[in-house]
Amino acid sequence: MPSLVSVPTLATAEDSVLAGVPDEYRHYFNGRPPVPFTKRHWEFPGEPAAVPLARAFLDTCAAARDGEYRYVFALMGTELATNAIKHSRSGEEGQTFVLRVTRTPNGMTLVCRDNGIPTRAAAGEGGPLTAVPATGDRLTAESGRGLALVDSFASSWGDNGHPSIRKVWFHLAFDMTGSSWPAA
């Protein structure tokens, strides 16, 4: 009996994730070790559908590293991308966010630049201007723990606290110095 549900092939799913990416930049998202680079960035649409593309970008940037490093780097970067979409003006219609990866001799730094405090927050419904990790009871909540994860797993991290163009960053040392990941 034929299947009633059509399951797309990997190539079809990959093509939909890469829709809109020019051919000459598709290597930014292929999961293979990239040509050596010092800095690489990409501007993503501020919508949830962009998260898989952001994760592919992060995974590819870290592809020359071991599996644990790749996983932790992409996990934390995906968290920052998701926060840009959920908690900033970047998640409003037609807006974007940028991920910039810088490779140094001892590790990689990711900066997520979003479009700042959302319109609803500017109207008085807002939260903090700076990135603050969850503490106490919030650590057991179903959401809102992402910056606590970054705080724990990054070698260092921070943000610029600027209300209109926010930049949240983390650095992950290649040997994961300062990260609680190996102990997790």
Phi, psi and omega in degrees: 000132181292150179290139178275344181248127178271123178258120182292148176288164180302318181300320179294315179296318180296318180298322180290324177293323183270005179304131179090351177271120179301147182309321184289351178246002182297336178294345175293344190233012190270356177078004178259153179307128184283162170304140182311135180218156173261315179226144176213138178217161177209142176261124184250148172294143183277059180223151182306329180296344180276348184299316177299324178292319177298317180296320178296321177298312181296316180298319179292320178300325182263008189298336180282353182264173179289169185301320180294316180299312179304314182298310183294317179299311181293323179299309181293320179295321177295324176298315179295321178297316180296318177298321178300320181287316186280328192238013179222173178296343177300334180277358178277158186307130176081002183267169183221171170220160184236135171251127178236122179252130176241126178260130176241174180298336184250358180171192180233143178243135176245132172243127174253114179257120177246180185267023171080193187304132183294158181305318181297326179286324178296336179273009176105003181259017195276174175247199183290153176281338180254157178283126182231125179289152177293146177225165173056230183298333181294340180292338179262000179291161180283341177218169177088014181255002187299317180289334173294323176296313178297317179302322182280318189268338181282151173291323173201160179198167178179188177209165182272348178066014181278132185288334185260329174225101184266140175233115175251134186225159168213155174240135175237113179295145180301327178269007178062025174304134179085355180263142175273003184306311182300332180273347185290000000 
